[in-house]
Amino acid sequence: MTPKTRILVVGGGGVGAIVALNLQSGCQTELTLVLRSNYTAVQQHGFQVHSCDHGKLLNWRPWKSELYTDVCHNNTNTNTVVNTIPNISCDEDEDAFDFVVVTAKNIPNAHANLASQISPSVTPGITTIVLIQNGLNIEQPYFNIFPRNIVLSGISMIGSEEIEPGFIKHSFADHLTIGSFHNPNLETAKEFKEAERFVGIYSAGGKTVCMHDKNVLWNRWKKLVYNSSINPICALTGLDAGQIRMAGDSISLLVRDAMREIEAAANASGYELPVDIVEFMATVDPVEDHFAPSMLQDGNSIEYEYLLGEPLREGKRLGVAMPVLSTLYALCSAIQWRIEAERESIE
């Protein structure tokens, strides 16, 4: 029997739960899922998943999936849910993870720590790190800590949110592109091959679209047209993606102005985007779906540094005027400061 690929998934919210579900559905993996805020709920009741790709799953856990047991011909599933990063160096019987997949959000002051936190599960030169996260320059902390490991980019176009701990509403089909952030210490051909390997594993269940992305930065700038505009505007106003389209011309103009600034920064960086990108991204979410983008879902902290700060700094470096993005960034910074101040006063 061919050994299964050992994968650790860090983060099991709206995106991470569907990622774990897809990775297991192909019956090629031994999956460990690291949960935090929703760990107790999932341990007690499993995930409740309402998915446009997978249907309705009740009490689903990665190590006990009734849905896939017969398909995989395996009644002794070794997959697990844990609430701490496994330290494989402390367990002589534990094999190296082939992949560590990070789906946790890039929250300010936490991203570099997250790169350090996964270190006990990363075997130098062997484990491939997959960042299914939004934003620009997210790979740099990982290159600094893991100079001999391949780091892959995952760009997820998905509508999935955790309504309450362990309850996943997946309403927009999963479409994942996987490419490689080029590590100057490694061969590009090896990075490409590893990206294609992950695409094959993720696609094996036939429940999703997963493709090899040969132009990672172009696709990241493309998604930033949405994530640097609609995401923060929804978070700042408290309106979902449908409501901001119904809230009047002033909001519609603000969204499009922010998008044009990202488009200009991308073009100045050498990544020319489609001419209709602004109108496409401004209307991609059906109004009636009332989809809550990731920043609106964040609650305790907002994911603004890699979605706003990094593209803003890159655009300014290239001489692009970005007054709307500068204002959104300043407002998000102020909100983050307030959230952290309130948290410190409680603690």
Residue pairs with C-beta under 8 A, 6 or more apart in sequence:
4 28
4 29
4 30
5 28
5 29
5 30
5 98
5 99
5 201
6 29
6 30
6 32
6 95
6 96
6 97
6 98
6 99
7 23
7 29
7 30
7 31
7 32
7 97
7 98
7 99
7 100
7 101
7 201
8 31
8 32
8 33
8 34
8 85
8 86
8 97
8 99
8 100
8 101
8 118
8 121
9 16
9 19
9 20
9 23
9 31
9 32
9 33
9 34
9 101
9 103
10 16
10 34
10 85
10 100
10 101
10 102
10 103
10 104
10 114
10 118
11 34
11 35
11 36
11 102
11 103
11 104
11 105
12 20
12 33
12 34
12 35
12 38
12 42
12 47
12 81
12 103
13 38
13 103
13 104
13 105
13 161
13 162
13 297
14 158
14 160
14 161
14 162
14 168
14 169
14 170
14 297
15 103
15 132
15 156
15 158
15 160
16 33
16 103
16 104
16 132
17 47
17 49
17 160
17 162
17 168
18 49
18 51
18 53
18 54
18 158
18 160
18 168
18 170
18 174
19 101
19 103
19 132
19 156
19 176
20 31
20 33
20 62
21 49
21 51
21 54
21 57
21 60
21 207
22 53
22 174
22 202
22 205
22 207
22 208
22 210
23 29
23 31
23 101
23 201
23 202
24 31
24 62
24 65
24 68
24 79
24 205
25 54
25 67
25 68
25 204
25 205
25 206
25 207
26 201
26 202
26 203
26 204
26 205
26 206
27 68
27 71
27 72
27 74
27 204
27 205
28 201
28 204
29 79
29 201
30 78
30 79
31 62
31 63
31 79
31 80
32 62
32 79
32 80
32 81
32 82
32 86
32 97
33 62
33 79
33 80
33 81
33 82
34 82
34 83
34 84
34 85
34 86
35 42
35 81
35 82
35 83
36 83
37 165
38 162
38 165
38 166
39 81
39 83
40 165
41 164
41 165
41 166
42 61
42 81
42 165
42 166
43 81
45 59
45 166
46 58
46 59
46 60
46 61
46 64
46 166
47 57
47 59
47 60
47 61
47 166
47 167
47 168
48 57
48 58
48 59
48 60
48 166
48 167
48 168
49 56
49 57
49 60
49 168
49 170
50 56
50 168
50 169
50 170
51 57
51 160
51 168
51 170
52 170
52 171
52 172
52 173
53 170
53 173
53 174
53 207
53 208
54 67
54 170
54 207
57 67
60 67
61 81
62 79
62 80
62 81
63 77
63 78
63 79
63 80
63 81
64 77
65 77
65 79
69 75
69 77
85 117
85 118
85 120
85 121
86 94
86 120
86 121
87 120
87 121
88 94
88 95
88 96
88 97
88 120
88 121
88 123
89 120
90 120
96 123
96 126
96 127
97 121
97 122
97 123
97 127
98 126
98 127
98 128
99 127
99 128
99 129
99 130
99 198
100 118
100 121
100 122
100 127
100 128
100 129
100 130
101 130
101 132
101 154
102 114
102 118
102 129
102 130
102 131
102 132
102 133
103 132
103 133
104 114
104 133
105 133
105 134
105 294
105 298
105 303
106 133
106 134
106 135
106 138
106 303
106 305
106 306
106 307
107 298
107 301
107 302
107 303
108 301
108 304
108 305
108 336
109 340
110 301
111 138
111 141
111 305
111 306
112 141
114 141
115 141
115 142
115 144
115 145
115 146
116 145
118 129
119 145
119 146
121 127
122 129
122 146
122 149
124 146
124 148
124 149
125 148
125 149
126 149
127 149
128 149
128 150
128 151
128 152
128 194
128 198
129 142
129 146
129 149
129 150
129 151
129 152
130 151
130 152
130 154
130 178
130 198
131 138
131 139
131 142
131 151
131 152
131 153
131 154
131 181
132 154
132 155
132 156
132 176
133 154
133 306
134 223
134 224
134 227
134 294
134 303
134 306
134 307
135 220
135 224
135 227
135 303
135 305
135 306
135 307
135 310
136 220
136 221
136 224
136 306
136 310
136 311
136 314
137 306
137 310
138 306
139 151
139 153
139 181
142 149
142 151
143 151
143 181
143 183
147 183
147 185
148 185
148 186
149 183
150 180
150 183
150 186
150 190
150 191
150 194
151 180
151 181
151 183
152 178
152 179
152 180
152 181
152 191
152 194
152 195
152 198
153 177
153 178
153 179
153 180
153 181
153 213
153 216
153 219
153 220
154 176
154 177
154 178
155 176
155 177
155 179
155 213
155 216
155 219
155 220
155 223
156 174
156 175
156 176
157 172
157 175
157 176
157 177
157 223
158 170
158 172
158 173
158 174
158 175
158 176
159 170
159 171
159 172
159 173
159 285
159 289
159 291
160 168
160 169
160 170
160 171
160 172
160 174
161 168
161 169
161 291
161 292
161 297
162 168
162 169
162 297
163 169
171 289
171 291
172 289
172 291
173 208
173 209
174 207
174 208
174 209
175 208
175 209
175 210
176 202
176 208
176 209
176 210
176 211
177 210
177 211
177 212
177 213
177 219
178 195
178 198
178 199
178 202
178 210
178 211
178 212
178 213
179 195
179 212
179 213
179 214
179 215
179 216
179 219
180 188
180 191
180 192
180 194
180 195
180 216
181 216
182 188
182 191
183 191
192 212
192 214
195 212
195 213
196 212
199 210
199 211
199 212
202 208
202 210
203 209
203 210
213 219
217 269
217 271
218 266
218 271
218 273
221 262
221 265
221 266
221 269
221 271
221 273
221 311
222 266
222 271
222 273
222 274
222 277
224 262
224 266
224 307
224 311
225 259
225 262
225 263
225 266
225 273
225 277
225 278
225 281
226 259
226 281
226 284
227 293
227 294
227 307
228 258
228 259
228 262
228 307
228 308
228 311
228 325
228 328
229 255
229 256
229 258
229 259
229 262
229 281
229 328
230 241
230 244
230 255
230 281
230 282
230 285
230 293
231 293
231 294
231 295
231 296
231 303
231 307
232 295
232 302
232 304
232 307
232 308
232 328
232 329
232 331
232 332
233 239
233 244
233 251
233 254
233 255
233 258
233 328
234 240
234 241
234 244
234 292
234 293
234 295
234 296
235 293
235 295
235 296
235 298
235 302
235 304
235 332
235 335
236 328
236 331
236 332
236 335
237 244
237 247
237 251
238 296
239 247
239 251
240 290
240 291
240 292
240 293
240 296
241 285
241 289
241 290
241 291
241 292
241 293
242 285
242 286
242 287
242 288
242 289
242 290
242 291
243 290
244 251
244 252
244 255
245 251
245 252
245 282
245 283
245 287
246 287
252 282
254 324
255 282
256 278
256 282
257 324
258 324
258 325
258 328
259 277
259 278
259 281
259 282
260 278
261 315
261 320
261 321
261 322
261 323
261 324
261 325
262 311
262 315
262 325
263 273
263 277
263 278
264 315
264 320
264 321
264 322
265 311
265 312
265 314
265 315
265 318
265 320
265 322
266 272
266 273
267 273
268 315
268 318
268 319
268 320
269 314
269 315
269 318
274 280
285 291
294 303
295 302
295 303
295 304
295 307
300 339
300 343
301 336
301 339
301 340
302 332
302 335
302 336
302 339
304 329
304 332
304 333
304 336
308 325
308 328
308 329
308 332
309 329
311 325
312 322
312 325
312 326
312 329
315 322
315 325
316 322
